[in-house]
């Protein structure tokens, strides 16, 4: 009995199959192709190096000498643009204070701060709206903060973080960041 029912059913299906396929409209896709974009991971710029003698364009030497508590006989600058890093010396060869300013990609600014003051460092929130951290060690203090696409890192041979913070605040104010 089952065979008797299946055979006519198969015949009907076979008869409908090719005609139904020929008369069926071909579906068209109206969805645009999927385009994936990837943003390249930001690259960390090389650490600035003192290259040429000069005057720091955003920090007066007299301010640094007073704020850091040491005489500044020499200043050198990096070739970074638009803001060179400034290296303030305590002697002919010993750097007492370095100020690095970065402006560009927000992710890079945060990477610079995180490298200078990694997780576990003391929080830094000055000036208002800037965030980062500071680290004290036997060599001195690093104070690093970022806001939007800018970062400022101050490294001093002094043990008091207030000195580095004060210099960072002055650099940010003078640069209008």
C-alpha positions as CSV (number, residue, x, y, z in Angstrom):
1,X,0.0,0.0,0.0
2,X,2.8,2.4,0.8
3,X,4.4,1.8,-2.5
4,X,1.2,2.4,-4.3
5,X,0.9,5.9,-2.7
6,X,4.5,6.9,-3.2
7,X,4.7,6.2,-6.9
8,X,2.0,8.6,-8.0
9,X,3.3,11.2,-5.6
10,X,6.8,10.9,-7.1
11,X,5.3,11.2,-10.6
12,X,3.6,14.4,-9.6
13,X,6.7,15.9,-8.0
14,X,8.8,15.0,-11.1
15,X,6.3,16.6,-13.4
16,X,6.3,19.8,-11.4
17,X,10.0,20.0,-10.7
18,X,11.6,21.2,-14.0
19,X,8.7,23.5,-15.0
20,X,8.5,25.1,-11.5
21,X,12.3,25.8,-11.6
22,X,12.1,27.3,-15.1
23,X,9.2,29.6,-14.2
24,X,10.5,30.7,-10.8
25,X,12.0,34.2,-10.6
26,X,15.7,34.3,-9.8
27,X,16.1,36.2,-6.5
28,X,18.4,39.2,-6.6
29,X,20.3,40.6,-3.8
30,X,19.8,44.2,-2.9
31,X,22.1,44.2,0.0
32,X,25.4,45.9,-0.6
33,X,28.5,43.8,-0.1
34,X,30.0,43.8,3.4
35,X,33.1,45.9,3.6
36,X,35.3,45.6,6.6
37,X,37.7,48.2,7.5
38,X,40.4,47.8,10.1
39,X,42.2,50.6,11.7
40,X,45.9,49.9,11.9
41,X,47.2,49.7,15.5
42,X,48.9,52.9,16.4
43,X,52.6,52.9,16.6
44,X,54.5,54.4,19.4
45,X,56.9,57.1,18.4
46,X,60.5,56.7,19.3
47,X,61.7,58.2,22.6
48,X,62.9,61.7,21.9
49,X,66.6,62.4,22.0
50,X,68.6,65.6,22.8
51,X,69.9,66.6,19.4
52,X,70.6,70.4,19.4
53,X,71.3,73.2,21.8
54,X,68.4,75.6,22.1
55,X,65.8,77.3,24.2
56,X,62.6,75.4,25.1
57,X,59.8,77.1,23.2
58,X,57.2,76.4,25.9
59,X,59.1,76.5,29.2
60,X,61.5,79.3,30.3
61,X,64.8,78.0,31.7
62,X,64.3,80.3,34.8
63,X,61.0,78.7,35.5
64,X,62.4,75.2,35.3
65,X,65.4,76.1,37.5
66,X,63.1,77.5,40.2
67,X,60.4,74.8,40.0
68,X,62.9,71.9,39.9
69,X,65.3,73.5,42.4
70,X,68.5,73.3,40.3
71,X,70.5,75.6,38.2
72,X,70.2,74.9,34.4
73,X,73.4,75.6,32.6
74,X,72.3,74.0,29.3
75,X,69.1,73.1,27.4
76,X,68.9,70.7,24.4
77,X,66.0,70.0,22.1
78,X,64.8,67.0,20.2
79,X,63.7,67.2,16.5
80,X,60.1,66.2,17.3
81,X,57.5,68.4,15.7
82,X,55.4,70.4,16.3
83,X,56.7,70.4,19.9
84,X,60.3,69.4,20.6
85,X,61.1,67.6,23.8
86,X,63.2,69.8,26.1
87,X,66.1,68.5,28.0
88,X,67.3,70.6,30.9
89,X,70.8,69.8,32.2
90,X,72.2,70.0,35.7
91,X,75.8,69.8,34.4
92,X,77.5,69.4,31.1
93,X,76.4,65.8,30.8
94,X,73.7,65.1,33.4
95,X,70.0,65.7,32.5
96,X,68.0,66.9,35.4
97,X,64.6,67.3,33.7
98,X,63.0,66.2,30.5
99,X,59.6,67.4,29.1
100,X,58.0,65.4,26.3
101,X,55.0,66.8,24.5
102,X,52.9,64.8,22.0
103,X,50.0,65.9,20.0
104,X,48.3,63.7,17.4
105,X,46.5,60.4,17.8
106,X,44.5,59.9,21.0
107,X,45.5,56.3,21.2
108,X,49.2,57.1,20.9
109,X,48.9,59.8,23.6
110,X,47.4,57.3,26.0
111,X,50.1,54.8,25.1
112,X,52.8,57.3,25.8
113,X,51.3,58.0,29.2
114,X,50.8,54.3,30.0
115,X,54.4,53.6,29.1
116,X,55.7,56.4,31.3
117,X,53.4,55.7,34.2
118,X,52.0,52.2,33.9
119,X,49.2,50.6,35.7
120,X,49.8,50.6,39.5
121,X,51.3,54.1,39.4
122,X,49.9,56.9,41.5
123,X,46.9,58.6,39.8
124,X,47.6,62.1,38.3
125,X,44.7,64.4,37.5
126,X,46.2,67.8,37.2
127,X,45.6,70.1,35.4
128,X,41.9,69.7,35.4
129,X,40.7,67.4,32.6
130,X,44.0,65.6,32.2
131,X,44.6,62.1,33.5
132,X,47.5,59.8,33.9
133,X,49.9,58.8,36.7
134,X,53.2,59.4,38.4
135,X,55.9,57.1,39.5
136,X,58.6,57.8,42.1
137,X,61.8,55.7,42.2
138,X,65.5,56.1,43.2
139,X,66.2,58.2,40.0
140,X,63.4,60.7,40.6
141,X,59.8,61.1,39.4
142,X,57.9,60.7,36.2
143,X,54.6,62.6,35.8
144,X,52.6,61.7,32.8
145,X,49.1,63.0,31.7
146,X,47.0,62.9,28.6
147,X,43.9,64.7,27.4
148,X,42.3,63.9,24.1
149,X,45.1,63.6,21.5
150,X,47.8,65.2,23.6
151,X,50.2,63.9,26.2
152,X,52.8,65.5,28.4
153,X,55.5,63.6,30.3
154,X,57.9,65.2,32.7
155,X,60.8,63.3,34.1
156,X,62.9,64.8,36.9
157,X,65.8,63.7,39.0
158,X,64.0,65.2,42.0
159,X,62.1,63.0,44.5
160,X,59.1,65.3,44.9
161,X,56.2,64.8,42.5
162,X,54.9,68.3,43.1
163,X,57.9,69.6,41.1
164,X,57.2,67.5,38.0
165,X,53.4,68.2,38.3
166,X,54.0,72.0,38.4
167,X,56.3,71.8,35.4
168,X,53.7,69.8,33.4
169,X,51.0,72.3,34.3
170,X,53.1,75.2,33.1
171,X,54.0,73.4,29.8
172,X,50.3,72.6,29.2
173,X,49.3,76.2,30.0
174,X,52.0,77.7,27.8
175,X,51.2,75.4,24.9
176,X,47.5,76.1,25.2
177,X,46.7,72.4,25.2
